[in-house]
Amino acid sequence: MLPTAYRIKRVKKTLRWFEEDIPLLNMRVKDLSAERQRSARQFAAALISQTRAELHRLLEEQPEAGPEAGESPCEPAD
């Protein structure tokens, strides 16, 4: 299994990507019927909501960080 910090980083990146795509989504669906536009936007909103929930779950699962929080572990010497 991947380390929690790595998974958090990936989920944050995915969430940012989804949120930044909303204006582009609006451009892509503008030629669709109102019902299909609404459906696409609802799907995007649900996906963002699920991603936020996953991020929250991972943050809750993350062990308490020590003084080295956010630092990469040192590589072993040869």
Backbone hydrogen bonds in HBPLUS format (Angstrom, degrees):
<---DONOR---> <-ACCEPTOR-->    atom                        ^
c    i                          cat <-CA-CA->   ^        H-A-AA   ^      H-
h    n   atom  resd res      DA  || num        DHA   H-A  angle D-A-AA Bond
n    s   type  num  typ     dist DA aas  dist angle  dist       angle   num
A0007-ARG N   A0003-PRO O   3.09 MM   4  6.42 160.5  2.12 153.7 159.5     1
A0008-ILE N   A0004-THR O   2.86 MM   4  6.09 157.6  1.91 155.1 161.1     2
A0009-LYS N   A0005-ALA O   3.04 MM   4  6.23 159.6  2.08 143.8 149.2     3
A0010-ARG N   A0006-TYR O   3.01 MM   4  6.29 157.8  2.06 150.1 155.6     4
A0011-VAL N   A0007-ARG O   2.94 MM   4  6.15 159.4  1.98 151.0 156.4     5
A0012-LYS N   A0008-ILE O   2.90 MM   4  6.08 160.2  1.94 153.8 159.1     6
A0013-LYS N   A0009-LYS O   3.05 MM   4  6.24 155.6  2.12 144.0 150.6     7
A0014-THR N   A0010-ARG O   2.94 MM   4  6.17 157.9  1.99 146.9 153.1     8
A0015-LEU N   A0011-VAL O   2.84 MM   4  6.02 162.2  1.88 150.9 155.8     9
A0016-ARG N   A0012-LYS O   2.95 MM   4  6.12 163.3  1.98 148.7 153.1    10
A0017-TRP N   A0013-LYS O   2.97 MM   4  6.16 153.7  2.04 144.3 151.8    11
A0018-PHE N   A0014-THR O   2.92 MM   4  6.22 160.0  1.96 153.7 158.4    12
A0019-GLU N   A0015-LEU O   2.94 MM   4  6.17 167.6  1.95 155.6 158.8    13
A0020-GLU N   A0016-ARG O   2.92 MM   4  6.04 156.4  1.98 147.6 154.1    14
A0021-ASP N   A0017-TRP O   3.12 MM   4  6.17 125.7  2.42 137.1 150.1    15
A0021-ASP N   A0018-PHE O   3.14 MM   3  5.16 139.4  2.31  96.8 108.5    16
A0022-ILE N   A0019-GLU O   3.46 MM   3  5.72 163.8  2.48 105.9 110.3    17
A0024-LEU N   A0021-ASP O   3.03 MM   3  5.21 115.4  2.47 102.9 119.0    18
A0025-LEU N   A0021-ASP O   2.80 MM   4  6.05 151.3  1.88 156.9 166.8    19
A0026-ASN N   A0022-ILE O   2.96 MM   4  6.25 158.2  2.01 155.5 160.5    20
A0027-MET N   A0023-PRO O   3.17 MM   4  6.48 148.6  2.27 139.3 147.1    21
A0028-ARG N   A0024-LEU O   2.91 MM   4  6.19 153.7  1.98 147.8 155.4    22
A0029-VAL N   A0025-LEU O   2.98 MM   4  6.20 148.1  2.09 154.6 161.9    23
A0032-LEU N   A0029-VAL O   2.94 MM   3  5.34 162.8  1.97 118.6 124.2    24
A0037-GLN N   A0033-SER O   2.89 MM   4  6.16 155.7  1.94 155.9 163.7    25
A0038-ARG N   A0034-ALA O   2.95 MM   4  6.11 163.3  1.98 147.4 151.8    26
A0039-SER N   A0035-GLU O   2.94 MM   4  6.16 154.6  2.01 142.6 150.1    27
A0040-ALA N   A0036-ARG O   2.94 MM   4  6.10 160.9  1.97 147.4 151.7    28
A0041-ARG N   A0037-GLN O   2.95 MM   4  6.18 161.6  1.98 153.0 158.2    29
A0042-GLN N   A0038-ARG O   2.85 MM   4  6.01 154.0  1.92 148.2 155.8    30
A0043-PHE N   A0039-SER O   2.94 MM   4  6.12 155.7  2.00 146.2 152.8    31
A0044-ALA N   A0040-ALA O   3.00 MM   4  6.23 162.0  2.03 147.2 151.8    32
A0045-ALA N   A0041-ARG O   2.90 MM   4  6.08 158.8  1.95 145.7 151.8    33
A0046-ALA N   A0042-GLN O   2.88 MM   4  6.07 155.9  1.94 147.5 154.0    34
A0047-LEU N   A0043-PHE O   2.92 MM   4  6.14 155.7  1.98 150.4 157.1    35
A0048-ILE N   A0044-ALA O   2.95 MM   4  6.20 158.4  2.00 150.3 155.7    36
A0049-SER N   A0045-ALA O   2.91 MM   4  6.09 157.3  1.96 145.4 152.2    37
A0050-GLN N   A0046-ALA O   2.91 MM   4  6.11 159.6  1.95 149.4 154.3    38
A0051-THR N   A0047-LEU O   2.98 MM   4  6.14 153.1  2.05 143.6 151.2    39
A0052-ARG N   A0048-ILE O   2.90 MM   4  6.15 156.8  1.95 150.4 156.4    40
A0053-ALA N   A0049-SER O   2.98 MM   4  6.22 155.2  2.04 145.8 152.8    41
A0054-GLU N   A0050-GLN O   2.93 MM   4  6.17 153.3  2.00 144.6 151.7    42
A0055-LEU N   A0051-THR O   2.94 MM   4  6.19 156.6  1.99 147.6 154.0    43
A0056-HIS N   A0052-ARG O   2.88 MM   4  6.13 161.3  1.91 150.5 155.6    44
A0057-ARG N   A0053-ALA O   2.90 MM   4  6.12 158.5  1.94 147.6 153.6    45
A0058-LEU N   A0054-GLU O   2.92 MM   4  6.15 159.8  1.96 150.5 155.6    46
A0059-LEU N   A0055-LEU O   2.88 MM   4  6.11 156.8  1.94 151.9 158.5    47
A0060-GLU N   A0056-HIS O   2.98 MM   4  6.20 151.8  2.06 147.7 155.1    48
A0061-GLU N   A0057-ARG O   2.97 MM   4  6.14 143.3  2.11 141.9 152.5    49
A0062-GLN N   A0058-LEU O   2.96 MM   4  6.07 130.9  2.20 142.0 153.9    50
A0069-ALA N   A0066-GLY O   3.19 MM   3  5.59 142.2  2.34 123.7 122.1    51
A0071-GLU N   A0068-GLU O   2.96 MM   3  5.48 161.3  1.99 139.1 141.5    52
